[in-house]
């Protein structure tokens, strides 16, 4: 039964919970973390850890996409980002570092908007994808719904193996103005030979609609990061992630029954700031987590310690700040697997997930999705 509360005369709202509101409950059994598996698979592609990067130039360059792939995760390039617009993307990123020294707090976003005003050049996009493909790791790229039809043929020709269609909020039914053709997601996905991950969504109904389009995965959330994203302040739209993940997992279960066995993966993208958040997201039902800001601490991160999401470059209504990432700097392998000297869950992100699974007695991710949860009083 839905937990409704009255917020005024004749108006009720559903009570929902963030990851910070829930805790994992240990079971009667524990096991050695050495026999715990964090592997997952989407379509034909298997990964050692349930890591999908947030598609931002702050943490994903062609080189870091390769490194993340070699470490067992999936690095997602932003097909509308700086590597697709500037022949020397590294130099463009240094302009952001310089803008960070400006006392004007809007300077960073204005610089990012200016850099993204340059057109996407298919040949640059092809070159970026080639660098990842030739390294032998799975190649993934993100497009917005608005430019999916335009850019996807270039991405497929270049060798993209997993396509991510991601906006702040995405639906299977989009109403456009008179002179624009909306993206028919079902027809779009049906015409492709690669798996498509689509999102973000925040409720059961929208998740179910996206699953029925043929998406291989559904992203829950809009990449919320405290102090960085501002969709809640700009649009008044927020996603209580624990409830949203559980609702999407319910849609996944019902869709599995509806189709007689088609499984759609749920990816959690929001509120992931520590290893504990990763564990809670999986415990709520996510198959993988979309990680952004924590990866900005890696010495290999192209953002030089800064972090932002793609929404920061929107020309008319940016919904993300450019902010300093975590105040640590380690190499990417240490960030993901340790060892750690940090007691706040910022390092050894997936080693901690293994430990959480072992401490509660679960051997793989699908089992861990059934772990007990409690709500803070």
C-alpha positions in Angstrom: 0.0 0.0 0.0 1.3 3.4 -0.9 2.4 5.5 2.1 0.4 8.7 1.6 0.6 11.8 3.7 -1.7 14.8 3.7 0.1 18.0 2.8 -3.0 20.3 2.8 -6.7 20.1 2.4 -7.6 17.7 -0.3 -3.9 17.1 -1.4 -1.8 14.1 -0.5 1.7 13.1 -1.5 3.5 9.8 -1.4 6.2 9.4 1.2 9.4 8.5 -0.5 13.0 7.8 0.6 16.5 8.7 -0.4 19.5 6.3 -0.1 20.5 8.2 3.1 17.1 7.2 4.6 17.7 3.5 4.4 20.1 1.1 5.9 21.1 -2.5 5.0 20.2 -5.1 7.6 22.7 -7.9 8.2 21.4 -11.5 8.0 22.2 -14.5 10.2 25.0 -15.5 7.7 28.3 -14.0 6.7 30.8 -15.2 4.2 34.3 -14.5 3.0 34.6 -11.6 0.6 37.0 -13.7 -1.5 34.0 -15.8 -2.7 31.7 -12.9 -3.5 31.0 -12.0 -7.1 30.2 -8.4 -8.2 29.9 -9.3 -11.9 26.9 -8.4 -14.0 26.0 -8.7 -17.7 23.9 -6.7 -20.1 23.1 -8.3 -23.4 26.3 -10.1 -24.5 28.6 -7.8 -22.5 29.9 -8.9 -19.1 31.5 -6.7 -16.5 33.4 -7.5 -13.4 32.0 -4.7 -11.3 28.5 -3.0 -11.6 30.1 0.4 -12.6 28.8 2.5 -15.4 30.3 6.0 -15.6 28.2 9.1 -15.7 28.8 10.4 -19.3 30.6 13.6 -18.5 33.9 14.9 -19.8 34.9 15.6 -16.2 35.6 11.9 -15.7 35.5 10.1 -19.1 37.9 10.7 -21.9 38.8 8.0 -24.4 41.8 7.1 -22.3 39.8 6.8 -19.0 37.1 4.9 -20.8 39.8 2.4 -21.8 41.2 2.2 -18.2 37.8 1.8 -16.7 37.0 -1.0 -19.2 40.3 -2.8 -18.3 39.4 -2.5 -14.6 36.0 -4.2 -15.2 33.6 -1.4 -15.6 31.9 0.4 -18.5 33.1 3.9 -19.4 30.5 5.9 -21.3 31.7 8.7 -23.6 29.5 11.8 -24.1 28.9 11.9 -27.8 27.9 15.6 -27.5 30.9 16.5 -25.3 34.2 18.2 -25.8 35.9 15.2 -27.5 33.2 15.4 -30.2 33.6 19.2 -30.6 37.3 20.1 -30.2 40.3 18.6 -31.9 42.3 19.4 -28.7 39.8 18.6 -25.9 42.5 18.6 -23.3 43.3 22.2 -24.1 39.6 23.1 -23.8 39.5 21.5 -20.4 42.4 23.6 -19.3 40.2 26.7 -20.0 37.9 25.4 -17.3 40.7 25.0 -14.9 41.6 28.7 -15.6 38.0 29.7 -15.2 37.9 28.1 -11.8 40.3 30.8 -10.6 37.8 33.5 -11.5 35.9 35.1 -8.6 32.7 35.2 -10.7 30.9 32.0 -9.7 29.2 31.8 -13.1 32.5 31.9 -15.0 32.8 28.1 -15.1 29.4 27.4 -16.5 29.7 30.2 -19.0 33.0 28.8 -20.2 31.4 25.3 -20.5 28.5 26.7 -22.5 30.9 28.5 -24.8 33.0 25.3 -25.3 29.8 23.4 -26.1 28.6 26.0 -28.6 31.1 24.5 -31.1 29.4 22.0 -33.4 29.7 18.3 -33.0 32.1 17.0 -35.6 31.5 13.4 -36.6 35.1 12.8 -37.5 36.2 13.8 -34.0 33.6 11.5 -32.5 34.7 8.7 -34.7 38.3 9.2 -33.7 37.4 9.2 -30.0 35.5 6.0 -30.3 38.3 4.4 -32.4 40.7 4.9 -29.5 38.4 3.0 -27.2 37.5 0.3 -29.6 41.2 -0.5 -30.5 42.0 -1.0 -26.8 39.6 -4.0 -26.9 37.1 -2.9 -24.2 33.4 -2.5 -24.6 32.6 0.8 -26.3 29.6 2.9 -25.0 28.5 6.4 -25.8 25.7 8.7 -24.7 23.4 10.8 -26.8 20.6 13.1 -25.8 17.1 12.2 -27.0 17.1 15.4 -29.1 20.2 14.3 -31.1 19.9 10.5 -31.0 18.5 10.1 -34.5 21.2 12.5 -35.9 24.3 11.1 -34.2 23.5 7.4 -33.7 24.4 6.4 -37.3 27.9 7.9 -36.8 28.3 6.1 -33.5 27.2 2.7 -34.9 29.5 3.1 -37.9 32.4 4.0 -35.5 31.9 0.8 -33.5 29.7 1.7 -30.5 28.5 -1.5 -28.8 26.2 -0.1 -26.2 24.2 3.1 -26.8 23.0 5.3 -23.9 20.1 7.6 -24.6 20.0 9.9 -21.6 18.4 13.1 -20.7 17.6 14.6 -17.3 14.1 13.2 -17.6 13.1 10.9 -20.5 9.8 9.3 -21.5 8.6 6.9 -24.1 6.0 9.5 -25.1 7.3 12.9 -26.0 5.1 15.7 -27.3 7.0 18.1 -29.6 6.1 21.5 -31.1 4.6 21.6 -34.6 7.8 21.7 -36.7 9.7 19.1 -34.7 9.6 15.3 -35.0 9.7 13.6 -31.6 12.0 10.6 -31.1 9.8 7.5 -31.2 12.0 5.5 -28.8 10.3 2.1 -29.7 10.9 2.5 -33.4 14.4 3.9 -32.8 15.5 1.0 -30.6 13.8 -1.6 -32.9 16.0 -0.3 -35.8 19.3 -0.9 -34.0 21.4 -4.0 -33.6 23.0 -2.8 -30.4 21.5 -2.7 -26.8 20.2 0.6 -25.7 20.1 2.0 -22.2 17.6 4.8 -21.7 16.8 7.2 -18.9 16.4 8.9 -16.5 13.1 8.0 -14.9 11.8 8.2 -11.4 8.7 6.1 -11.1 7.2 2.7 -11.9 5.0 3.8 -14.7 7.7 5.5 -16.8 10.2 2.7 -16.1 7.6 0.2 -17.4 7.0 2.4 -20.5 10.7 2.5 -21.3 11.0 -1.2 -20.8 8.3 -1.8 -23.4 10.2 0.2 -26.0 12.8 -2.6 -26.0 15.5 -0.9 -23.9 18.0 -3.3 -22.5 18.5 -1.1 -19.4 16.7 1.8 -17.7 18.5 4.6 -15.9 16.8 5.7 -12.6 17.5 9.2 -11.5 19.1 12.2 -13.1 22.6 12.1 -11.8 21.9 14.1 -8.6 25.1 15.0 -6.8 25.0 17.3 -3.7 26.5 20.7 -4.4 26.7 20.0 -8.2 23.4 19.2 -9.8 20.6 21.7 -9.3 17.6 20.2 -11.2 15.6 20.3 -7.9 16.3 24.0 -7.5 15.8 25.0 -11.2 12.9 22.8 -12.1 11.6 21.7 -8.7 12.0 18.1 -9.8 13.7 15.6 -7.4 14.2 11.9 -7.3 14.1 10.1 -3.9 16.5 7.4 -5.1 15.8 4.5 -2.7 12.1 4.6 -3.5 12.7 5.2 -7.3 15.1 2.2 -7.6 12.7 -0.1 -5.8 9.8 1.1 -8.0 11.9 0.5 -11.1 12.9 -3.0 -9.8 9.2 -3.7 -9.4 8.6 -2.7 -13.0 11.4 -5.0 -14.1 9.8 -7.9 -12.2 6.4 -7.2 -13.7 7.8 -6.7 -17.2 9.7 -10.0 -16.8 6.3 -11.7 -16.1 4.6 -9.8 -18.9 7.1 -10.9 -21.5 7.7 -14.4 -20.3 11.3 -13.8 -19.5 12.8 -10.6 -20.9 15.0 -9.0 -18.2 15.7 -5.3 -18.3 18.5 -3.9 -16.2 18.0 -1.1 -13.7 20.9 1.4 -13.4 20.9 3.8 -10.4 22.1 7.3 -11.3 21.8 9.7 -8.4 22.9 10.2 -4.8 26.0 7.9 -5.4 28.7 9.7 -3.4 30.3 6.9 -1.4 30.8 3.1 -1.3 27.9 2.8 1.1 25.6 4.5 -1.5 26.7 1.9 -4.1 25.8 -1.0 -1.7 22.4 0.6 -0.8 21.5 1.1 -4.5 22.2 -2.5 -5.3 20.3 -3.6 -2.2 17.3 -1.6 -3.4 17.3 -3.5 -6.6 19.8 -1.8 -9.0 21.8 -4.1 -11.3 24.5 -1.4 -11.6 25.3 2.1 -10.5 26.1 5.2 -12.6 29.0 6.9 -10.8 30.2 10.4 -11.5 31.5 12.7 -8.8 33.5 10.1 -6.9 35.5 9.4 -10.0 36.6 13.0 -10.2 39.1 12.2 -7.5 41.1 9.9 -9.8 44.4 11.3 -10.9 43.5 10.2 -14.5 40.2 12.1 -14.5 40.3 14.6 -17.4 38.5 17.3 -15.4 41.6 18.0 -13.3 39.6 17.7 -10.1 36.5 19.5 -11.3 33.1 17.8 -11.8 30.0 18.6 -13.7 27.2 16.8 -15.6 26.1 17.3 -19.2 23.3 19.6 -17.9 25.8 22.2 -17.0 26.4 23.1 -20.6 22.7 23.7 -21.5 22.7 27.0 -23.4 19.5 28.4 -21.8 18.9 26.6 -18.5 22.0 24.9 -17.0 21.1 22.5 -14.2 24.5 21.6 -12.9 27.4 23.6 -11.4 31.0 23.1 -12.1 32.4 22.2 -8.7 35.5 20.7 -7.1 35.4 17.0 -6.8 36.3 15.0 -3.7 39.3 16.4 -1.8 41.5 13.4 -2.5 43.6 12.3 -5.4 44.5 8.6 -6.1 44.8 6.6 -9.2 41.7 5.0 -10.7 42.6 1.4 -9.7 43.0 2.4 -6.0 39.8 4.5 -6.1 37.9 1.4 -7.2 39.7 -1.4 -5.4 41.8 0.1 -2.7 43.7 -0.1 -0.5 42.2 2.9 1.3 43.4 5.1 4.1 40.1 7.1 3.9 37.4 6.2 6.5 34.5 8.0 4.6 33.9 5.5 1.8 35.5 7.6 -0.9 38.2 5.1 -1.8 37.9 1.3 -2.5 34.4 1.8 -3.8 33.9 -1.7 -5.1 36.0 -3.5 -2.5 33.6 -2.0 0.0 30.6 -3.4 -2.0 32.2 -6.9 -1.8 32.6 -6.5 1.9 29.0 -5.3 2.4 27.8 -8.4 0.5 30.0 -10.7 2.5 29.0 -9.2 5.8 25.3 -9.8 5.0 25.9 -13.3 3.6 25.2 -12.8 -0.1 27.4 -14.3 -2.9 26.3 -12.3 -6.0 24.5 -9.1 -7.0 21.1 -10.7 -7.7 21.1 -12.3 -4.3 22.1 -9.1 -2.6 19.1 -7.3 -4.1 17.0 -9.4 -1.6 18.9 -8.1 1.5 16.8 -6.7 4.3 16.4 -2.9 4.5 15.4 -0.6 7.4 14.2 3.0 7.4 15.8 5.5 9.7 13.4 6.8 12.3 
